[in-house]
């Protein structure tokens, strides 16, 4: 697929390929058009030898460079994980609707798995804007953790949890959130920005609702075109103007970021 509407198609040079853990790697790409325009929560669609492109969140930006994180799951992501410095890759982007940072008195980012990557961009922009941040990230285990030093440097305070209990707080990110709440470190007016597995985001949304905190979630739905044409990535969101009370929203266009209160999780 070669889509050049709105000037979204670019050739990006691979500058670095870093193995982060047995399942994750990070590509540093050079493309000034994406680096200059990308907002936290947006993504790019990378072309591989497979039929469909692979959507990857923009993780960090530095001048004309940006990074994306890859979880190696199938042939497409495996192919992308083998890209070497000096090679080029065709991309569409930046795509999608990102997080809301404006007007926040404090930001709390909560993520797991590939959901950690877009939240790095949030932390980067928040620091530049002088917005205080907390970060709570969950991993399966110490062995599968990544970027801990970098995440600690990017956030004002970092809490880490692990399912196996061998890193940070034992349990899910909810245990970390409860620790932050009970210690009074989450301020009134804090905004939670979340990305990761759907069960995790659903529980974080419930945590926020129970404490009357604003919350936005980034839905990691399966995508095909990435530009709103194919309707592969639709999800149910509340809409009181329809008879059914909901609509099907495109994660690649109206999302991937939605207000948590708008998402119908069932």
N, C-alpha and C positions, 0 to 999 in steps of 0.2 A: 504494500500500500504506500503510495506516495501522495500525501496530502499537503498542499501548499497554501490552503486558504488562510488568510490573515497572517501570512508570514510565519507560520509556526514550525515549518520544517527546517532543520539545520543539520550540518555535519559537525560533530564534536570530536576533538582530538583527545585520545586517552593519554593522560599525563602520568597517572600512577594507578596501580592495582594492589590493594593491601588486603591480605587475609586477616580477618579479625578474630575468627574462631573456626571450629570445624565446619560450621554451617553458614557463616556470614563472611562477606568480603565488601570492600568499599572501593568504588572507582572515583578517581578525580578526573574530571572532564574540562576541557577548555572550550568555552562557547560564550562569548561576551553577551550575545543577545539573550540567552537564558539567564546568565548570572546577573545581568543588570535588571531583568524584569521579574524574576521569580519572587513570590511572596511566600511566607511560611505556610505550609500546608499544601502548596501546589506540587505537581508532579510532572515528570517527563515520560514519554512513551518511547522506549528504545526498540529499534529494529534488530531482530536476530534472524537466524536461518529458519526459524519456525514460522508458521502461518501468521500468528498474531504477534503484535508488539508486546513488550513487557512494561507495565507502568511502575515507575520507581520514584519515590518522593525525593525532592531536593532536600539535602541534609544540611549542608553548609555552603556559604558563598564567600569568595575571596577574590576581589577584582574581577578578572575574566574567567575565573575557575569556579566550578561548583562540584559537590560530591553527591553521590547516590549510594545507598546501601543495598546489598543484594542478599536475599536468603536463597541458597542454592537448593532448589526443590525439583526441578525437571530439566529437560533438555535445553529449553530457552534460557533459563537463568544460568545453567551450567556453561552454556556457550558464552554468555556475557561475562561470566566470572573469569573466563580465560583470556579476555581482551588484554593485550600487552601495550605498554607505553609506545606511542608513535602511531598506533592504529587509529582509525576513525570509526565512528558509529553514527548512524542516522537516527535523529531524534525528533519528536514532536514536542513542543512545549515553549514556555511553561503552560500547564493545563489545570483546569479546575478552579474551584472556589476555596480559598484558604481560611486560616484562623483570623479571629478578630483580636487585635492587640490594642487598638486605640481605646483610650479611656480607662485602662486597667490600672488599679491601685497596686495589685500584686497578681502575679501569674503563678499557677501551680501546674506543672506539666506532668502527666502521668502516662507511662508507656511501657510496652513490652514487645519483644521481637523486633520486626521491621518497623513497628510503630515508634521506636526510639528515634529513628533517623529524622523524620520531619520535625520532631520536637527539638532537635538540635538547632534547627533554623529559627524556631521560636526563641530559644534561649539567646541565640546570637543577636537577633533583632531587639529583644527586650533589654539586653545589656547596653546596646548602642543607644537606646532610648531612655536609659536610666530607670527602668521598671524593675522592682524587686522580684526575684524568682525563687521558687522552691521546685525541686524535681524529685519525683518518685518513680523509679524504674525497676521492673521485675524481670528476673532471669530464671531459667530452669535450675541452674547450678553455677558454681564458680567457673567450672570448665567451659560453660557456654556463654559466660559473660564477655562483654567487649567494651572498649572505649571508656573504662571506668575513670581513668585519670583525666581524660578529656571532658567527660561529663561533669566531673567534680569542678573542673576549672570553669566550665561554661555557666554553671548555676551558682546562685548565692548559697544554696544549701542542697545537698544531695542525700536522699535516702534510697537505699537499695534493698530489695527483698529477693529471696530465692525459694523456689519450691522445695528443694532438698534441704534447705536450712544451713548450707555450708558457706553462705555469703550474706552478710547483712542480717536483716530481720527475717526470721523463718516464716514462710507463708507467701500469700499473694500480695499484690500492691495495696489491697484493702488494709492489711495489717500496717503497712507503712503510712497510709493516709490517716488511720486511726491514731497512730503515734504522733503524727504532726498535729492533728486536731486536739488531742488530749493535752499536748504541751503548749497549746495556745499559739503555735507558730503560723497557723492559717488565719489571716486577718479577715475581719468583716469586709466584704466587697471583693474578696479574692475571686479570680476567674480561673476555672479549671479547664485545661486544654488536654485532650486525651487522644491516644491512638494506640491500637494494638488489637489483640483477638477480641471478637465480638462479646463473648461472655465477660471478659474483663471490663470492656467499655460499658456494658450494661450495668455492672455492679458499681462502677465509678459514677455513672449517671445517677444511680439510686443514692449513693453517698452524698452527692452534691445536692440532690433534691431534698434530702432529709435535713440538710443544714442551710437550705435556701441560698446556695451558691450557684452562680452562673456556670454553665458547663457546655463545652463544645467537643464534639467527637468527630474523628475522621474515619469514615467507613471504608474498610479495605475489601470492597466488592470485586468480583471477577469482572474484568473489562476486556473489550475487544477494540473498538475504534478509538476510544479515549476522547472523542470530540462531540459526543451527544447524538450520534446518528443511528447507532445500531440498537440501543435500548437493552443491551446485555446487562448493564450494571445497575438497573433500577432497584430502588428500595422504597418501602412504605414510609411516608412522612405525613404528619397530621396536617389537615387542611379543613377547617370548619366550613368553608364555602362550598364543599362538595356534599352530596347527599350521604355518601358513605363515611364522611369525616376524615378521609385521607386521600392522598394522591401518590402516584409513583414518580419519584424524583430520580434524576440521572446522577449517579455518584460522580461521574466524570465532569459534569457541567454545573449542576446546582450544588454538587458536593465537590470533593469528598467530605468537606467539613460541614456539619450541620449542628444547630443547637440541639443539645441532648433531649430537651423537652419536645422537640419536633419528631424525633425518631420513634417509630413503632417497632419495638424489639421482637415481637412475636413472629 
